[in-house]
Amino acid sequence: MTQNKTIAAIALALAAAAGLIAAFLLPPPGATLAALATGAALTACIALLQSARVETGRNDTLEPNAPDHPDARTLLESSDEPMLLTFERRVTLANPAARALLGEHIEGDDVRLAIRHPAAAERLLGDPAEAGERTTRTDLAGLGDAGQRWEMAVATLPGGVRLVRLIDRSQAHAAEQTRADFVANASHELRTPLATLLGFLETLEDEEVAADAGTRRKFLSIMAEEAQRIRALVDDLMSLSRVEADRYSVPRDPVDLVPLAESVRAANTRVIEQRGASVVIDNQAGEAIVAGDQVQLAQLLTNLVTNALRYGRAGTPVHVRLEDAGPDMIRLSVIDQGEGIAAEHLPRLTERFYRVDASRSRSVGGTGLGLAIVKHIALRHRGRLDIRSTLGEGTKVRVYLPRYQA
């Protein structure tokens, strides 16, 4: 369109020149008419040239110095990551991933409207010649959803065009936050019993207190409980570390779940008697043999049974049920008759150190790692964990494990 207007303007300029010559050569009134025609032609010529210049400026903004490669759009659209091309503060090209994240109509928009983030605007509005490095990286927190973390990589191309790539760092950030929380929680869990031990040791240094046999026995009993709590926490931390270290090694040994459940019941005889409870093993799967690691499966079952005994009502049975879950899987269920767990807590039960009732968990000897260990053991066995609970009725924990294939 711009080229056509330019050609028309040139034609009008030639017509105006011819009219001007005619105005000098023709006698009146022909000279007057020629002069009027010349003025009209010049006016139209100037209007066309101004219009062409405006369109040229708009094209330079919206479709500027695009990359020399004719398949720039194809290249960008082949990427699953959000990618854009910008020039002079405007988005000239955006792939589907970028449009899905930032909006379908961002092409042609000012970068401040396309990427609504102050750090992005500050980086993209600067002069490319002053950027220094060819590629820069900027963290964008909260772009898209509030919990998302993005990294914006900007590469400056010849002609001032910028290639913008948005890299989703949400999972990496969440993993780093999980590690930081884990260290903080582990430190707290260890610090509390250690502080108790140190406090009682300092008290027992007082000869008058130590001379009282009753006080001494009371203090030593509390210290023994706190020492056992530390040992249990360290044991669970080491167990979790071993399971995570083996997560890529799939166990394939045959493990019969019925005698395994019986051995776990026998190992918890004292707790069963204290609670006035019972552990009922109900095998509905026939030959309940899975492919697995016997030591880890024993720990999985131990954690589930002890949790059910601790949090189930005193005097009520705990059911260990084995069922078919299709031709290739066995479902192991541990069911208690306790107070139940509110629905909002269920998604977080397998987080490390997460407790529904922290004070009760500590009072019954829980470390906050039991279900996290169960989840990782199930995942290592290429199984899955499902927890369901009803307030006032109890909790059912189900683990799906692959059958042993001879």
Buried (B, 14 or more C-beta within 10 A) or exposed (E): EEEEBBEBBEBBBEBBEBBBEBBEEBEEEEBEBBBEBBBBBBEBBEEBBEBBEEBEEEEEBBEBBBBEEEEBBEEBBEEEBBBBBBBBBBBBBBBBBBBEBBBEEBBBBBBBBBBEBEBBBEBBEEEBEEBEEEEBEBEBBEBBEEEBBBBBBBBBBEEBBBBBBBBBBBEEBEEEEEEEBBEEBBEEBBEBBBEBBEBBEEEBEEEEEEEEEEBBEEBEEBBEEBBEBBEBBEEBBEBBEBBBEBEEEEBEEEBBBBEBBBBBBEBBEEBBEEBEBBBEBEBEBEEBBBBBBBEBBBBBBBBBBBBBBBBBEEEBBBBBBBBBBEEEBBBBBBBBBBBBBEEEBBEEBBBBBBBBBEEEBBEEEBBBBBBBBBBBBBBBBBBEBEBBBEEEEBBBBBBBBBBBEE
